[in-house]
């Protein structure tokens, strides 16, 4: 019995504690690294969305200016036709071009779409930003539906009516801002043409004016929404930079 060695409990406990601390430290380092990678990934996604939204924001200003110009053209065209009464009136080509012109907002949301499709949008830590991003597609849909209606009317009804009246060539030659077949902008057409006023023509032009009204009302709301998102993203990026 005297030869039985004493168990070194102190050393065993110390070595066990070192092992436990090492394991916990390894877990902590893994968690810290995973969190850092997740933060970096979120930052890259936010930067990508901000870039898309900023580009769309810049494009919206030009589109709104164009829409306002076309709307004024339609108002001038209606005024000339009403003033002429039953007599033909000389109409500048650009006014007829505006009658078949349409513009779309074309907001880029490819990064957001990918986040929503993968479910990664739910990983964004800012709840308010996450909610506003989730609501963007439905918000844009209200505007794009009106734009599609306007585009369809211009291409399938207004242009057909003008063709029937012998005004399609001059209208297409003076249509701006809308992509078309190669050579469409090089059509040979007079600078102005005599147009016979009619209730049907004025009615269709009034519909076109209403389309532009919707765009004039909708585009600023899209601009405001994008500006809010950009501001929230900037705040989130600044906050994450401070916490790095």
Secondary structure by P-SEA (a helix, b strand, c coil): cccccccaaaaaaaaaaaaaaaaaaaaaaaaaaaaaaaaaaaaaaaaaaaaaaaaaaaaaaaaaaaaaaaaaaaaaaaaaaaaaccbbbbbcaaaaaaaabbbbcccccaaaaaaaaaccccccccaaaaaaaaaaaaaaaaaaaaaaaaaaaacccaaaaaaaaccaaaaaaacccccccccccccccccbbbbbbcaaaaaaaaaaaaaaaaaaacaaaaaaaaaaaaaaaaaaaaaaaaac
